[in-house]
Amino acid sequence: MVKWEVLIRPKDFGGLGILDWLDRLENDVDNMCCDLLRRKYLGQKNIFQIKRSSGSQFWRGVLGVRKWFQWGRAMKIKSGRQTRFWEDVWLGDRALKIDFHSLYNCCSDQSVTVEEALRSIGCNLKFRRSLTHQEMREWELMMDALEAVQLNEGRDEILWLLESKKRYTTKSLYRMMTFGGVRDPMMIEIWKCKVPLKIQIFLWMIFHDRIQSAFQLRKRKWGGPIECKMCGVLASPTVIIHKTSAFLAHWKKLLGEKKQRQVETVLAEIDGGCASAT
């Protein structure tokens, strides 16, 4: 069996491009395969309105990545048929279940669509019990927010929040899935450093504490001394590289003074990050 991590990769990375299918199905792309999947599994619903998880292996794979797709997805309302009232982002920048959590918890149908909720004058939501005083205040606030909403004909549109143009790209979703959507400033500095690739990788290894120094070997139950033979201090990777004059001289001969200063700056930032973490 192929690992799930491989299946979700873009095709040019050796995967099946499953992440592309989410967008095709959501945006009603007209091709034979999408039509077959819609007729068999979706009907007039979108992929987030489907509760049944059975089907072909490919279809189960598509359903398996819904939670990732949800994180970058917002809806532009037209008819409201394809948008979940509580769980989708369509009014403001958060789902209503977050802003009005107490109302969401006691709602009888938490998967109700926007069309179903707003089809009549006011708001056609049903609750399992009478609302408390605090919940009535939430209700009034929600009614104020819904006052300007108007439903029209047409399929609701998807806005992709991970791209500035609001258009879905597999690259942006895959990057969020693999890197958590968090950019590390230290990594950016390392790869911007104008030095040979081998030195960039060496700096990367220092940052991740993967240099095979005595300090690292001690973690693996090595019984030898961990002090640097040249300066007598704890032989951590940054001490060996940054504080030993013989190595600094080597950097200067190899790179020149300007690039040596870049490397020293990066090492100093790594030192500072390690110090703040301890």
C-alpha positions in Angstrom: 0.0 0.0 0.0 1.2 3.5 -0.8 1.6 5.8 2.2 -1.0 8.5 2.7 1.8 11.1 2.7 2.6 10.1 -0.9 -1.0 10.1 -2.1 -1.7 13.7 -1.1 1.4 15.1 -2.8 1.0 17.0 -6.1 1.5 14.9 -9.2 4.9 16.4 -10.0 6.1 15.2 -6.6 5.0 11.6 -7.2 1.5 11.8 -5.7 -2.0 11.3 -7.0 -3.0 14.9 -6.9 -6.0 14.2 -4.6 -5.9 17.8 -3.3 -6.8 19.0 -6.9 -10.0 17.0 -6.8 -11.3 18.9 -3.8 -11.2 22.1 -5.7 -12.7 20.5 -8.9 -15.6 19.1 -7.0 -16.2 22.2 -5.0 -16.1 24.6 -8.0 -18.3 22.4 -10.2 -15.6 21.8 -12.8 -17.2 20.2 -15.9 -15.5 16.9 -16.8 -16.6 13.3 -17.0 -14.9 12.1 -13.8 -16.2 15.0 -11.7 -19.7 14.4 -13.1 -19.6 10.8 -12.1 -18.4 11.5 -8.6 -21.1 14.2 -8.1 -23.9 11.9 -9.4 -22.7 9.0 -7.2 -21.8 10.8 -4.0 -22.7 14.5 -3.9 -25.9 15.3 -5.7 -26.6 19.0 -5.1 -24.5 19.1 -1.9 -20.9 20.1 -1.5 -18.2 17.8 -0.1 -18.5 19.1 3.4 -22.2 18.3 3.6 -21.6 14.6 3.0 -21.7 12.5 6.2 -21.4 9.0 4.7 -17.7 8.0 4.6 -18.1 4.8 2.5 -17.3 4.5 -1.1 -14.3 3.7 -3.3 -10.7 3.9 -1.9 -10.2 7.1 -4.0 -13.4 8.7 -2.7 -12.4 7.9 0.9 -9.1 9.5 0.2 -10.8 12.7 -1.0 -13.0 12.8 2.1 -9.9 12.2 4.3 -8.4 15.6 3.3 -11.5 17.6 3.8 -10.4 18.9 7.2 -7.2 20.4 5.6 -9.2 22.1 2.8 -11.6 23.6 5.4 -8.8 25.6 7.0 -8.2 27.8 3.9 -11.8 28.0 2.7 -14.4 30.7 3.0 -17.7 31.1 1.1 -19.2 33.9 -0.9 -22.9 33.5 -0.5 -25.4 33.4 -3.4 -28.2 30.9 -2.9 -26.7 29.6 0.4 -27.4 26.0 -0.5 -23.7 24.9 -0.5 -22.7 26.8 2.7 -23.2 25.5 6.2 -24.6 28.2 8.5 -22.6 27.4 11.6 -19.5 25.7 10.4 -18.4 27.5 7.3 -16.7 30.9 7.1 -19.1 33.1 5.2 -20.0 36.1 7.5 -16.9 37.9 8.8 -13.6 36.1 9.2 -14.7 33.2 11.4 -17.3 30.5 11.5 -20.5 31.5 13.4 -20.1 28.5 15.7 -17.0 30.3 17.1 -18.6 33.7 17.6 -21.9 32.3 18.9 -20.7 29.1 20.5 -23.5 28.8 23.1 -26.2 29.0 20.3 -24.4 26.5 18.2 -24.2 24.0 21.1 -28.0 24.0 21.7 -29.0 24.2 18.0 -31.0 21.1 16.9 -29.4 21.0 13.4 -25.8 22.0 13.5 -25.3 21.2 9.9 -28.1 23.4 8.6 -27.3 25.4 5.4 -27.5 29.2 5.1 -30.5 28.8 2.7 -32.4 26.6 5.2 -31.6 29.0 8.1 -32.6 32.2 6.2 -35.3 31.0 3.9 -38.0 32.7 5.9 -38.3 36.1 7.6 -36.0 36.3 10.6 -34.0 33.1 11.1 -35.3 29.6 10.8 -33.2 28.0 13.4 -34.5 25.5 16.0 -33.0 24.9 19.4 -33.3 21.9 21.8 -34.4 24.1 24.7 -35.3 27.7 25.6 -32.5 30.1 25.4 -31.0 31.6 28.6 -30.6 35.3 29.2 -27.0 35.2 28.0 -27.9 33.2 24.9 -30.7 35.7 24.1 -28.0 38.4 24.0 -26.0 36.3 21.6 -29.1 35.8 19.5 -29.7 39.5 19.2 -26.1 40.1 18.2 -26.3 37.4 15.6 -29.5 38.8 14.2 -27.8 42.2 13.9 -25.0 40.6 11.9 -27.4 38.7 9.6 -29.6 41.8 8.9 -27.6 42.7 5.7 -27.5 39.2 4.3 -29.4 38.7 1.1 -29.8 35.4 -0.8 -29.7 35.2 -4.6 -29.8 32.5 -7.2 -26.6 30.6 -8.1 -24.1 28.3 -6.6 -22.1 29.6 -3.6 -18.5 30.5 -4.5 -15.3 29.5 -2.7 -12.7 32.0 -1.6 -9.3 30.6 -0.9 -7.8 32.5 2.1 -4.2 31.1 1.7 -3.6 33.0 -1.5 -3.8 36.8 -2.0 -5.9 36.4 -5.1 -8.4 34.2 -3.2 -8.0 31.4 -5.8 -7.2 27.8 -4.7 -3.8 26.4 -5.4 -2.6 22.9 -4.5 0.8 24.4 -3.6 -0.6 26.6 -0.9 -2.7 23.8 0.7 0.2 21.2 0.5 2.6 23.8 2.0 0.1 24.3 4.9 -0.3 20.6 5.4 3.5 19.8 5.5 4.8 22.9 7.2 1.8 24.0 9.3 1.6 27.4 7.5 4.4 28.8 9.8 7.5 30.4 8.3 10.6 30.2 10.4 12.6 33.5 10.1 15.8 31.7 11.0 15.4 29.3 8.1 14.9 32.2 5.8 18.1 33.8 6.9 20.0 30.6 6.4 18.8 30.1 2.8 19.3 33.8 2.0 22.9 33.7 3.1 25.2 34.1 0.0 27.4 31.1 0.7 27.9 27.7 -1.0 25.0 25.2 -0.6 27.1 22.9 1.5 27.6 25.6 4.1 23.9 26.4 4.1 23.2 22.8 4.8 25.8 22.8 7.5 24.2 25.8 9.2 20.8 24.1 8.9 22.3 21.1 10.7 23.6 23.4 13.4 20.2 24.9 13.8 18.6 21.5 14.2 21.4 20.3 16.5 22.5 17.5 14.2 26.2 18.1 14.1 28.0 15.0 15.5 29.9 16.8 18.2 30.8 15.2 21.6 27.8 17.1 23.0 25.4 15.4 20.6 27.1 12.0 21.1 26.6 12.3 24.8 22.9 12.2 24.2 23.4 8.8 22.6 25.1 7.5 25.7 28.7 8.2 24.5 31.0 8.1 27.5 33.8 10.4 26.4 34.5 14.0 27.4 32.2 16.7 26.1 34.5 19.7 26.5 36.1 21.3 23.5 39.8 20.3 23.4 40.8 23.8 22.1 39.0 26.1 24.6 37.9 23.8 27.4 34.2 24.8 27.3 31.1 22.7 26.6 31.5 21.4 23.0 28.1 22.3 21.6 28.0 22.9 17.8 27.7 26.7 18.1 30.6 26.9 20.5 32.8 24.9 18.1 31.9 27.0 15.1 31.3 30.4 16.5 33.8 30.8 19.4 36.9 29.0 18.3 39.4 31.3 16.6 40.8 28.6 14.4 37.4 27.9 12.8 36.7 31.6 12.4 39.9 32.0 10.5 38.9 29.1 8.3 35.6 30.7 7.5 37.4 33.9 6.5 39.9 32.1 4.2 37.1 30.1 2.6 34.5 32.7 2.1 36.0 36.1 2.3 35.3 38.7 5.0 31.8 39.8 3.9 30.4 36.2 3.7 32.2 35.3 6.9 30.3 38.1 8.6 27.0 36.7 7.2 27.8 33.3 8.6 28.7 34.8 12.0 25.4 36.7 12.1 23.4 33.6 11.4 25.3 31.7 14.1 24.8 34.5 16.6 21.0 34.3 15.9 21.1 30.5 16.4 22.9 31.0 19.6 20.4 33.6 20.8 17.5 31.3 19.8 19.0 28.4 21.8 19.6 30.6 24.8 16.0 31.9 24.9 14.7 28.3 24.6 16.7 27.1 27.6 
